[in-house]
Amino acid sequence: MTISNIHGAKEWFEVLQTTERSQTAVMVLPAGGQSSEQMSVHEKSDQVLLVVEGELQAEIGGEKRIMRKGDVCVVEAGTPHRFENLARNRAVTFNVYSPPEYSPREKG
């Protein structure tokens, strides 16, 4: 059994665990931070994103919505997306990718 804690992340994006079929990661965005400058696309992986702290603006498939603590979304494989922290406090998300999107233990 492997247990990871999202509060142990040292980088803005950090892969926590990886198996053959899934992967977990944490993303920490400071006020004004964004997941990427341009829209991202995961060609083969679905992404589940849960906001555990703060709030974000999610732009997924051309639609923009504010996500707050406790909100969760699914970004289907092949869908352009990005996340931006428009608030004054940091935002923390817990992410699951299936199948894995990044190399194990990747850091941003």
N, C-alpha and C positions, 0 to 999 in steps of 0.2 A: 504494500500500500504506500502510495506517495501522497503526502499532504503539502500543499503550498498555501501561503498566506499572501493576499494581495497587498497588504501593508508592508511587506518586505521588499517590494519592487524598488529598485534604485534608479531606473531609467523611466522616461516618459511612456515607453511601450516595452513590455517585457513578456515573453512567452513563459508561462509557469509550468505547464505539463504538456506532454505529447504522447499519444498512443498511435497505433496504426490507423485508427478511424476518426480520432478527434484531437482537439488541442484547446487548451485554455490560455488566456492572456489577460493582462491588465493594461489599461491605458490611463495615464494621468495627464490632463491638460490644464495648464495654468490659465488664469484669466486672459482672454485674448488668444489662447492657443487653439490650434487646429490639427486634425489628424493628418491632413496633407494639404498642399497648396491647390492641387488639381483633384478632380474626382478620382477615386480609386475603384478598381474592379478586381474582384477575386474570381477568376475564370471558372474554377472547379469547386470552390468552397462556399458553403452557406456560412454566414456569420450571425451569431446571436449576440446582441449587445444589451447589457443590463447596466443602468446608471445606479451606482451604489452611493455616490456622493455628488452634490451639486446639480447642475443642469447643463444641457447642451442643445445646440441647434443641429438637428439631423437633416441632411439633404440626401434623400434616397430616391433614385429613379425619377428625378426632376421635381419631387415634392419636398417641401421644407416644413418641419414641425419642431416644436420645443419639447425636449424630453427632460423630465425631472426625476429625482431620486425615486427608485422603485419602478420606473418605466423600462420596458424591454421591447426590442424590435428584432425582426429577422431580416437580414439582407440576403436575398437569394443570390446564388452564384451568377455572375455575369451582370449584376446590377451596379451601375455607377453610384458611388456614395462618398460622403465625407461628413465629418463631425466637427463642430466649432463651438468653443466655449465663449459665449457672449457675456457671461456673468462676471462678477467681481471676485468670486472665490473659485478655487480649483474644482475640477470635475474628475471623478474616478469612475471608470467602467470596467466591468468584468465581461470578457468575451469568450465565446466558444466558436471554433471553426471546425467544420466537418465537410470533407476530410481536412487534415491539417493543411494550413496555408503557408506557414513559415518554418524555417529550420528550427529544431529544438533549441530552446534557451536563447533565441534571438532577442536582441535588445535594440531599442531605438536610439 
